[in-house]
Amino acid sequence: MSKDGKKKKEPVGLRTLLSSDERNQLRSEVLEKKDPYLESERVLVAQNQRVIQQIIDHVKECERRFVTREKANIAPVLPDRYLSRMEFQVPTEITPPRERAYFQDRHFFLRSLEAEVRQEPRLGAYKQTTKIGSGGATSTDSTLDRMEQASRITGFGFNVYAIGDKDLRNKLLEKSPTLIKPVLRMVSQRERICYHPNGDPDVLIEMALERIHVGQTFNGFAWSKPKIDLEIKMGPEEKGMRHSILAREEKRLRELFGSALTKELASSPTPGFEALEEFLSTDKGRAAFDALETRAKWWEKDGPTQQPRMRA
């Protein structure tokens, strides 16, 4: 309370919540900001890991339909705007396990702005990825459309200055009600198959199949969803045409595998965020959030190889 009996306003905005030294440190850690691009994808959840393997086998056997990039006279030289954001140049790849941390403030102000921010280790530094937009997926058109932008930073922890979108960055600097902390992590491993549907050299689709796709929040909630991502890596810019291509590819898989595949209309960390909203509405949850460190990985307290444990 102030002397006149009025309740003092709590400081808001990262510009206020962070010290001058902390802000300068975060600025100094930004090595590179890449340009944003439109990400269009469809996500299917598989009944179990066996279904994932069946789809992989099917795609590799149907060479006329799924023409991968090593086929003669098919793989074009990709324009620079695609090469700059593609971190692989092979048609088929089993990736190393990925561990991504997702960030949020205590009041979910960041989520209310339809933004997701995650970080993962990359080549001796960290990659911070910002996705903006609700996605717009519906039961009739399950395509998720979001703007994606990546930055390279030297240290772990939410970095507002690595966000390329000026409007989002300023809103967080001026209005974020609390510090933004790592509240959940995703662990996954995928097999990626890049192919030209029906041999069309102007369209390149990445099919990412994840047998391992698990999430864990800092308060112990965990979930698992073996899944398939279909994403256009090269193709038309017009949104309607992109949706049509992805719908066609999804339909082909669903016709073959039926009820073993279901549409996913939300982003990967959504189950964790929804569980956390309920937890953080309690006094216990708010105290637990306040105790979190902003630049530490809470899941490494018992060792860096600790894996999420699924609830029964």
Backbone hydrogen bonds, N-H to C=O, Kabsch-Sander energy under -0.5 kcal/mol:
donor,donor_aa,acceptor,acceptor_aa,energy
2,S,6,K,-2.8
5,G,2,S,-1.9
13,G,176,S,-3.6
14,L,172,L,-2.2
15,R,173,L,-2.3
16,T,13,G,-1.3
17,L,13,G,-2.7
18,L,14,L,-2.0
23,R,19,S,-2.4
24,N,20,S,-2.4
25,Q,21,D,-2.2
26,L,22,E,-2.2
27,R,23,R,-2.2
28,S,24,N,-2.1
29,E,25,Q,-1.0
29,E,26,L,-0.6
30,V,27,R,-1.2
31,L,29,E,-0.7
31,L,152,R,-2.9
32,E,152,R,-1.5
34,K,150,A,-2.8
37,Y,148,E,-2.1
39,E,37,Y,-0.6
39,E,146,R,-3.4
40,S,38,L,-0.6
41,E,144,L,-1.9
42,R,230,L,-2.2
43,V,264,E,-0.6
44,L,228,I,-2.7
45,V,262,T,-3.0
46,A,44,L,-0.5
46,A,226,P,-2.8
47,Q,260,A,-2.2
51,V,48,N,-0.6
52,I,48,N,-1.1
53,Q,49,Q,-1.8
54,Q,50,R,-2.0
55,I,51,V,-2.2
56,I,52,I,-2.1
57,D,53,Q,-2.4
58,H,54,Q,-2.2
59,V,55,I,-2.7
60,K,56,I,-2.1
61,E,57,D,-1.5
62,C,58,H,-2.0
63,E,61,E,-1.6
66,F,62,C,-2.7
67,V,65,R,-1.0
67,V,196,H,-1.4
68,T,66,F,-1.0
69,R,194,C,-0.9
71,K,68,T,-1.9
74,I,71,K,-1.5
75,A,71,K,-1.1
78,L,76,P,-0.7
82,Y,79,P,-1.6
83,L,79,P,-2.2
84,S,80,D,-2.5
85,R,82,Y,-1.1
86,M,82,Y,-0.7
86,M,83,L,-0.8
87,E,85,R,-0.6
93,E,192,R,-2.3
95,T,93,E,-0.7
95,T,190,R,-2.5
98,R,188,S,-3.6
100,R,186,M,-2.6
101,A,119,Q,-2.7
102,Y,184,L,-3.2
103,F,117,V,-2.0
104,Q,181,K,-2.2
108,F,105,D,-1.1
112,S,108,F,-1.8
113,L,109,F,-1.0
113,L,110,L,-0.7
114,E,111,R,-2.0
115,A,110,L,-1.2
116,E,131,K,-2.4
118,R,129,T,-2.2
119,Q,101,A,-2.1
120,E,127,K,-1.5
122,R,125,A,-2.5
125,A,122,R,-1.5
126,Y,153,I,-2.9
127,K,120,E,-2.9
128,Q,126,Y,-0.6
128,Q,151,S,-2.6
129,T,118,R,-2.3
129,T,127,K,-0.6
130,T,149,Q,-3.0
131,K,116,E,-2.7
132,I,147,M,-2.5
133,G,114,E,-3.3
135,G,145,D,-0.6
138,T,141,D,-2.7
144,L,41,E,-3.4
145,D,135,G,-2.1
145,D,143,T,-0.6
146,R,39,E,-2.2
146,R,144,L,-0.5
147,M,132,I,-2.3
148,E,37,Y,-3.0
149,Q,130,T,-2.1
151,S,128,Q,-2.3
152,R,32,E,-2.6
153,I,126,Y,-2.9
153,I,151,S,-0.5
154,T,29,E,-1.7
158,F,294,T,-0.5
160,V,158,F,-0.6
162,A,159,N,-1.5
163,I,160,V,-1.1
164,G,162,A,-0.5
166,K,164,G,-0.7
169,R,165,D,-2.5
170,N,166,K,-2.5
171,K,167,D,-2.1
172,L,168,L,-2.0
173,L,169,R,-2.1
174,E,170,N,-2.1
175,K,171,K,-2.6
176,S,172,L,-1.2
181,K,104,Q,-2.4
181,K,179,L,-0.5
183,V,102,Y,-2.1
183,V,181,K,-0.7
184,L,102,Y,-1.4
185,R,216,Q,-2.5
186,M,100,R,-2.6
187,V,214,V,-2.8
188,S,98,R,-2.0
189,Q,212,I,-1.7
191,E,209,L,-2.5
192,R,93,E,-3.4
192,R,190,R,-0.6
193,I,207,M,-2.5
194,C,91,P,-3.2
195,Y,193,I,-0.5
195,Y,205,I,-2.6
196,H,67,V,-3.1
198,N,65,R,-2.5
199,G,196,H,-2.4
200,D,197,P,-1.8
203,V,200,D,-1.3
204,L,234,M,-2.8
205,I,195,Y,-2.8
206,E,231,E,-3.1
207,M,193,I,-2.8
207,M,205,I,-0.6
208,A,206,E,-0.7
208,A,229,D,-2.7
209,L,191,E,-2.5
209,L,207,M,-0.6
210,E,208,A,-0.5
210,E,227,K,-3.1
211,R,189,Q,-0.5
211,R,209,L,-0.6
212,I,189,Q,-0.9
213,H,211,R,-0.6
214,V,187,V,-2.6
215,G,223,W,-2.4
216,Q,185,R,-2.1
217,T,221,F,-2.6
218,F,183,V,-2.3
220,G,217,T,-2.0
223,W,215,G,-1.7
225,K,213,H,-2.5
227,K,210,E,-1.5
228,I,44,L,-2.9
229,D,208,A,-2.7
230,L,42,R,-3.0
231,E,206,E,-2.3
231,E,229,D,-0.5
232,I,40,S,-1.4
233,K,204,L,-2.7
233,K,231,E,-0.7
234,M,204,L,-1.8
242,R,238,E,-1.9
243,H,239,K,-2.5
244,S,240,G,-2.0
245,I,241,M,-2.1
246,L,242,R,-2.2
247,A,243,H,-2.6
248,R,244,S,-2.0
249,E,245,I,-2.0
250,E,246,L,-2.6
251,K,247,A,-2.5
252,R,248,R,-1.7
253,L,249,E,-1.5
254,R,250,E,-2.6
255,E,251,K,-2.5
256,L,252,R,-1.1
257,F,253,L,-2.6
258,G,254,R,-2.0
260,A,257,F,-2.1
261,L,258,G,-1.8
262,T,45,V,-2.1
264,E,43,V,-2.4
265,L,263,K,-0.5
270,T,267,S,-1.6
272,G,269,P,-0.6
273,F,269,P,-2.2
274,E,270,T,-2.6
275,A,271,P,-1.9
276,L,272,G,-2.2
277,E,273,F,-2.2
278,E,274,E,-1.2
279,F,275,A,-1.8
280,L,276,L,-3.4
281,S,278,E,-0.8
282,T,279,F,-1.5
285,G,279,F,-0.6
286,R,282,T,-2.4
287,A,283,D,-2.3
288,A,284,K,-2.1
289,F,285,G,-2.4
290,D,286,R,-2.4
291,A,287,A,-1.4
292,L,288,A,-0.6
292,L,289,F,-1.4
296,A,293,E,-0.5
298,W,296,A,-0.9
300,E,297,K,-2.1
301,K,298,W,-1.3
303,G,300,E,-1.6
306,Q,303,G,-1.7
310,M,308,P,-0.5
